[in-house]
Amino acid sequence: MDPMKVYTAAVETANFSLAAKKLDITPSAVSKQISQLENHLGVLLLNRTTRSISPTEAGTLYYNRCKMILEAIRETNAMVKDLESSLGGTLRMWVPSVFGRSLLARVIADFSHEFPNIDIELFLSDAPMDLIGGGFDMGIYLGELPDSRLVAKAIGPLSLVLCASPEYIEKHGEPSALEDLAEHPILVVTGNEYIDIRKVSRLAEPAKLLERSAKLNTNDLDLAYHSTHAGLGISALPYYLIQRSLKKGSLIHLLRDFETPGAMVHMVFPKTRYMPHKTRRFIDFLSTYFIELAEQLRTSIEEEKQKH
């Protein structure tokens, strides 16, 4: 195995055993490779203790240069593969769970029809995103980007829509102003400030949402979606999640004049000077999809206004 890969893994894990596990080799093989590297260079790269390892000053310099060289090699390999092959391969993506289940299934189906030689490997998780460590080509992120090692491309807003089921409206009536929400049971999605209606001040203050308890508090967007369908109360849900329900009439769009701001959806990918064709194609495809989605919401609101 390339000594540079072994050394960078050892520095990043600060432990020979963890580095060995990451590289699928033995700890003794890691130790031997690094010792041979130090002998070849004639310099100590790592300070070793019984519990951990850390780079020396020379070791830190060598680590930084190794990272640059290994990235350049990966980039060159990707460029050559793209040049010599048709548009294909596997696109690995990290996506928030509900976003992936409710939206990307349809998007990927359409994308696959247009680009049949590209396979999709989709990792759904609500854990902190680790594109680089997981070897992902790209990911989807909601809100502000926390990792400076990534590049982000905004593809559209996560528009929230106040909604309720027809059965709920028939039983409790339909609010005609934000202030009326104070008299209705509210379903709140917690754990994510971008879809928590209590965090939208222009909505929460007139409706006095912070002054009373919610009918349902849940950190699961999918549960809030199904509970709204079941007639439990009024909720603010992402338009991408309920678009089909609104069209079918199984959910009713409430207070259409009030536009609920949401987070910006970003596509993120590791910083690199070269982006594979498959990644560029999917970024363009999903960006177009979000533009059309936003236009459909605006058209829907305008059509309803014209009826009244």
VMD Tcl script that draws the C-alpha trace (Angstrom):
set ca {
  {0.00 0.00 0.00}
  {1.12 3.56 -0.73}
  {3.11 4.80 2.33}
  {1.55 8.26 1.90}
  {-1.94 6.80 2.34}
  {-0.81 4.88 5.40}
  {0.82 7.92 6.93}
  {-2.13 10.28 6.34}
  {-4.51 7.69 7.81}
  {-2.31 7.38 10.90}
  {-2.22 11.16 11.41}
  {-5.98 11.56 10.91}
  {-6.90 8.75 13.31}
  {-4.05 9.42 15.79}
  {-3.92 5.68 16.36}
  {-2.25 2.79 14.51}
  {-5.13 0.40 15.20}
  {-7.76 2.83 13.91}
  {-5.63 3.58 10.86}
  {-5.27 -0.13 10.20}
  {-9.04 -0.61 10.44}
  {-9.62 2.29 8.03}
  {-7.15 0.83 5.52}
  {-8.11 -2.81 6.09}
  {-4.58 -3.88 7.03}
  {-2.95 -4.90 10.32}
  {-1.65 -2.41 12.93}
  {1.82 -3.93 12.61}
  {1.73 -3.25 8.87}
  {0.90 0.41 9.57}
  {3.74 0.71 12.08}
  {6.21 -1.00 9.74}
  {5.28 1.20 6.74}
  {5.71 4.41 8.75}
  {9.01 3.26 10.27}
  {10.33 2.47 6.79}
  {9.14 5.88 5.59}
  {10.95 7.63 8.47}
  {14.13 5.64 7.77}
  {13.94 6.55 4.09}
  {13.45 10.25 4.83}
  {15.89 10.28 7.74}
  {13.48 12.21 9.94}
  {11.01 11.44 12.73}
  {7.45 12.01 11.50}
  {5.41 10.87 14.51}
  {5.64 11.22 18.27}
  {4.52 7.93 19.76}
  {3.00 7.19 23.17}
  {1.33 4.04 24.47}
  {-2.10 5.54 23.74}
  {-1.78 7.80 20.75}
  {0.43 9.30 18.09}
  {0.89 12.88 16.90}
  {2.91 14.42 14.07}
  {6.18 16.22 14.69}
  {6.80 19.58 13.04}
  {8.31 17.78 10.06}
  {5.49 15.26 10.21}
  {2.86 18.00 9.98}
  {4.56 19.49 6.92}
  {4.81 16.06 5.32}
  {1.14 15.28 6.11}
  {-0.10 18.49 4.46}
  {1.94 17.82 1.32}
  {0.78 14.19 1.23}
  {-2.85 15.30 1.35}
  {-2.29 17.61 -1.61}
  {-0.48 14.92 -3.63}
  {-3.07 12.22 -2.93}
  {-5.90 14.57 -3.86}
  {-4.11 15.48 -7.09}
  {-3.74 11.79 -7.92}
  {-7.45 11.13 -7.25}
  {-8.37 14.13 -9.38}
  {-6.14 13.02 -12.23}
  {-7.56 9.50 -12.15}
  {-11.10 10.88 -12.24}
  {-10.27 13.14 -15.19}
  {-8.79 10.27 -17.20}
  {-11.74 7.98 -16.45}
  {-14.21 10.68 -17.50}
  {-12.25 11.34 -20.69}
  {-12.13 7.71 -21.75}
  {-15.63 6.64 -20.82}
  {-19.20 7.51 -21.69}
  {-21.31 9.33 -19.11}
  {-21.72 6.63 -16.49}
  {-20.47 5.19 -13.24}
  {-21.86 5.40 -9.71}
  {-22.89 8.65 -8.04}
  {-22.64 8.44 -4.24}
  {-24.80 10.92 -2.31}
  {-25.44 11.79 1.36}
  {-28.99 13.08 1.87}
  {-31.23 13.98 4.87}
  {-33.61 11.08 5.52}
  {-37.09 12.49 4.86}
  {-35.82 14.67 2.03}
  {-34.42 11.60 0.34}
  {-37.48 9.43 0.85}
  {-40.07 11.99 -0.17}
  {-38.36 13.89 -2.99}
  {-35.32 12.15 -4.39}
  {-37.07 8.90 -5.27}
  {-38.99 10.78 -7.97}
  {-36.01 12.91 -9.02}
  {-33.68 9.91 -9.33}
  {-36.23 8.01 -11.40}
  {-36.43 10.92 -13.87}
  {-32.64 11.36 -13.83}
  {-32.09 7.66 -14.54}
  {-34.36 7.81 -17.58}
  {-32.19 10.58 -19.01}
  {-28.84 9.11 -17.92}
  {-29.33 5.32 -17.82}
  {-25.61 4.54 -17.42}
  {-25.31 6.36 -14.10}
  {-26.08 4.28 -11.02}
  {-27.08 5.96 -7.75}
  {-25.84 5.06 -4.29}
  {-27.95 7.02 -1.81}
  {-27.04 7.23 1.89}
  {-29.92 8.59 3.99}
  {-28.95 9.96 7.38}
  {-29.76 12.83 9.73}
  {-26.35 12.54 11.40}
  {-23.73 15.24 10.73}
  {-22.62 15.04 7.12}
  {-19.18 13.54 6.39}
  {-18.74 13.61 2.62}
  {-14.97 13.41 2.57}
  {-14.58 10.68 5.18}
  {-17.37 8.65 3.59}
  {-16.06 9.02 0.04}
  {-19.24 10.67 -1.27}
  {-19.41 12.61 -4.52}
  {-21.95 15.07 -3.16}
  {-24.59 15.67 -0.55}
  {-27.68 17.74 0.11}
  {-27.70 20.15 3.03}
  {-30.37 22.41 4.50}
  {-29.36 25.77 5.90}
  {-25.89 27.18 6.57}
  {-22.94 25.07 5.50}
  {-20.80 24.12 8.54}
  {-17.83 22.42 6.84}
  {-15.27 24.74 5.21}
  {-13.80 21.80 3.29}
  {-16.95 21.67 1.16}
  {-18.28 23.79 -1.69}
  {-21.99 24.60 -1.77}
  {-24.36 25.44 -4.61}
  {-27.76 26.85 -3.66}
  {-30.51 25.12 -5.61}
  {-33.66 26.57 -4.11}
  {-35.61 27.43 -0.96}
  {-37.22 24.90 1.34}
  {-40.63 26.57 1.13}
  {-42.98 25.77 4.03}
  {-46.74 25.54 3.56}
  {-49.37 25.83 6.28}
  {-51.78 22.96 5.78}
  {-54.44 20.70 7.28}
  {-56.59 17.80 6.14}
  {-60.10 18.33 4.68}
  {-61.53 16.35 7.61}
  {-59.84 18.73 10.06}
  {-61.18 21.79 8.22}
  {-64.69 20.34 8.14}
  {-64.61 19.74 11.89}
  {-62.73 22.83 13.14}
  {-63.11 25.39 10.36}
  {-60.44 27.11 8.28}
  {-58.38 29.99 9.73}
  {-58.70 33.19 7.70}
  {-55.81 35.09 9.33}
  {-52.60 34.26 11.18}
  {-54.20 35.35 14.45}
  {-56.81 32.62 14.01}
  {-54.11 29.95 14.38}
  {-54.07 30.71 18.11}
  {-57.40 28.86 18.32}
  {-56.22 25.75 16.46}
  {-54.10 22.78 17.56}
  {-50.61 23.00 16.03}
  {-48.25 20.19 15.08}
  {-44.61 21.17 15.62}
  {-41.52 19.54 14.13}
  {-38.67 20.00 16.61}
  {-34.94 19.50 16.29}
  {-34.65 21.49 13.05}
  {-35.00 25.26 13.16}
  {-35.79 25.42 9.45}
  {-39.06 23.50 9.75}
  {-40.07 24.47 13.30}
  {-42.96 26.93 12.84}
  {-42.27 28.42 16.27}
  {-38.90 29.67 14.89}
  {-40.62 31.68 12.13}
  {-41.25 34.92 14.03}
  {-43.70 36.39 11.47}
  {-45.83 33.31 12.03}
  {-45.22 32.48 15.68}
  {-45.86 35.98 17.10}
  {-49.30 36.72 15.58}
  {-50.47 33.17 16.27}
  {-48.99 33.22 19.81}
  {-47.40 29.83 19.19}
  {-44.77 30.32 21.87}
  {-47.39 30.97 24.54}
  {-49.12 27.60 24.36}
  {-48.33 23.95 23.98}
  {-48.48 22.12 20.67}
  {-50.91 19.29 20.06}
  {-47.96 17.25 18.82}
  {-44.24 17.81 19.25}
  {-42.08 15.46 17.20}
  {-38.58 15.45 15.76}
  {-39.79 13.25 12.89}
  {-41.02 15.13 9.83}
  {-42.59 11.99 8.41}
  {-44.72 11.55 11.55}
  {-45.88 15.18 11.37}
  {-46.82 14.63 7.72}
  {-48.97 11.57 8.48}
  {-50.47 13.17 11.60}
  {-51.57 16.15 9.52}
  {-53.24 13.80 7.06}
  {-54.95 12.10 10.00}
  {-56.59 15.40 11.00}
  {-54.68 15.96 14.25}
  {-54.06 19.65 13.61}
  {-52.41 22.33 11.48}
  {-48.75 22.12 10.53}
  {-46.17 23.87 8.37}
  {-44.59 21.29 6.05}
  {-42.08 21.59 3.18}
  {-43.77 22.03 -0.18}
  {-41.71 19.23 -1.76}
  {-43.15 16.83 0.83}
  {-46.83 17.72 0.37}
  {-47.01 18.82 -3.27}
  {-48.85 15.69 -4.38}
  {-51.17 15.76 -1.36}
  {-52.19 19.32 -2.22}
  {-52.88 18.34 -5.84}
  {-54.98 15.34 -4.75}
  {-56.84 17.38 -2.16}
  {-55.81 15.17 0.77}
  {-54.26 18.31 2.32}
  {-55.50 21.91 2.10}
  {-53.11 24.86 1.66}
  {-54.07 27.40 4.34}
  {-53.51 31.17 4.43}
  {-52.07 31.27 0.92}
  {-51.23 34.97 1.18}
  {-48.68 34.18 3.87}
  {-45.39 32.96 2.43}
  {-43.51 31.01 5.05}
  {-39.73 31.42 4.57}
  {-37.63 28.31 4.77}
  {-34.01 27.27 4.58}
  {-32.01 27.32 1.37}
  {-31.31 23.85 0.03}
  {-27.67 23.37 -0.97}
  {-25.91 20.72 -2.95}
  {-22.45 20.29 -1.45}
  {-19.33 18.56 -2.70}
  {-15.66 18.35 -1.68}
  {-13.34 21.16 -2.73}
  {-11.54 20.04 -5.87}
  {-10.44 21.58 -9.12}
  {-12.20 18.88 -11.10}
  {-15.80 17.70 -10.85}
  {-16.83 14.46 -12.62}
  {-19.40 14.76 -15.42}
  {-21.89 12.60 -13.51}
  {-21.84 15.02 -10.55}
  {-22.24 18.10 -12.76}
  {-25.16 16.51 -14.57}
  {-27.02 15.71 -11.35}
  {-26.41 19.18 -9.91}
  {-27.86 20.77 -13.05}
  {-30.77 18.30 -13.04}
  {-31.76 18.91 -9.41}
  {-31.31 22.69 -9.74}
  {-33.77 22.70 -12.64}
  {-36.16 20.54 -10.62}
  {-36.19 23.02 -7.71}
  {-36.72 25.98 -10.03}
  {-39.77 24.23 -11.47}
  {-40.98 23.27 -7.99}
  {-40.85 26.89 -6.80}
  {-42.66 28.02 -9.94}
  {-45.40 25.44 -9.38}
  {-45.96 26.75 -5.83}
  {-46.17 30.36 -7.05}
  {-48.57 29.38 -9.83}
  {-50.75 27.45 -7.39}
  {-50.97 30.44 -5.04}
  {-51.78 32.86 -7.89}
  {-54.49 30.59 -9.27}
  {-56.13 30.35 -5.86}
  {-56.02 34.14 -5.44}
  {-57.82 34.59 -8.75}
  {-60.64 32.35 -7.55}
  {-61.43 34.64 -4.61}
}
mol new
graphics top color blue
foreach p $ca { graphics top sphere $p radius 0.5 }
foreach p [lrange $ca 0 end-1] q [lrange $ca 1 end] { graphics top cylinder $p $q radius 0.2 }
display resetview
